[in-house]
Amino acid sequence: MNTNDLNDKLIKITVIDNPVEAALFKSTFEDADIPFIIKENHDSAYNGIFESAKGWGEIYSPEKYKDKILKIIEDLRSI
């Protein structure tokens, strides 16, 4: 992965539904050399209350990767 791309402004791409989905996306994005950050919404102090409102987590990446990421996610979710 080109870490210089993570110096670009990151935008929220989409919501992740669960940790299994997060692991699948992480592996796929790494294989495709796509820079990204996964932000988990779980907070044990609040017993997961934010997960029900915001989803399990979120994917952030430079805007130029948005379409590619959304296409990969669409393909993986349709399996």
C-alpha positions in Angstrom: 0.0 0.0 0.0 1.2 3.5 -0.8 1.2 5.1 2.6 1.6 8.6 0.9 -2.1 8.2 -0.1 -3.1 8.1 3.6 -1.7 11.7 3.8 -4.5 12.7 1.4 -7.7 13.8 3.0 -9.7 10.8 4.2 -13.4 10.6 3.7 -16.0 8.2 5.1 -16.8 5.7 2.4 -19.3 3.4 4.0 -20.5 1.6 7.2 -19.4 -1.9 8.1 -22.0 -4.2 9.6 -19.9 -6.5 11.7 -16.3 -7.7 12.5 -16.4 -10.6 10.0 -17.3 -8.1 7.2 -14.5 -5.8 8.4 -11.9 -8.6 8.2 -13.0 -9.6 4.7 -12.8 -6.0 3.5 -9.5 -5.4 5.2 -7.9 -8.5 3.5 -9.4 -7.5 0.1 -8.3 -3.9 0.2 -4.8 -4.9 1.3 -4.6 -7.4 -1.6 -5.8 -4.6 -4.0 -3.2 -2.1 -2.5 -6.0 0.3 -1.5 -5.2 2.7 1.4 -7.9 2.7 4.1 -8.6 2.9 7.7 -11.3 1.0 9.6 -12.8 2.9 12.5 -14.7 0.7 15.0 -17.7 2.2 16.7 -17.6 -0.3 19.6 -17.0 1.2 23.1 -17.2 -1.3 25.9 -17.8 1.5 28.4 -21.1 2.1 26.7 -21.9 -1.6 26.0 -22.0 -1.2 22.3 -24.7 1.5 22.2 -23.0 3.4 19.3 -23.0 0.2 17.2 -26.8 0.1 17.0 -26.9 3.8 15.9 -23.8 4.0 13.7 -23.1 0.4 12.6 -20.1 -1.8 13.7 -17.6 0.5 12.1 -16.7 2.7 9.1 -14.2 2.7 6.3 -12.2 5.8 5.5 -10.0 6.3 2.4 -8.9 9.0 0.1 -11.7 10.1 -2.2 -10.0 8.9 -5.3 -10.5 5.3 -4.1 -14.2 5.7 -3.3 -15.7 4.1 -6.4 -13.3 1.2 -6.4 -14.0 0.5 -2.7 -17.8 0.7 -3.2 -17.6 -1.7 -6.1 -15.5 -4.2 -4.2 -17.9 -4.0 -1.2 -20.9 -4.4 -3.5 -19.3 -7.5 -5.1 -18.4 -9.1 -1.7 -21.9 -8.4 -0.2 -23.6 -10.0 -3.2 -21.8 -13.4 -2.7 
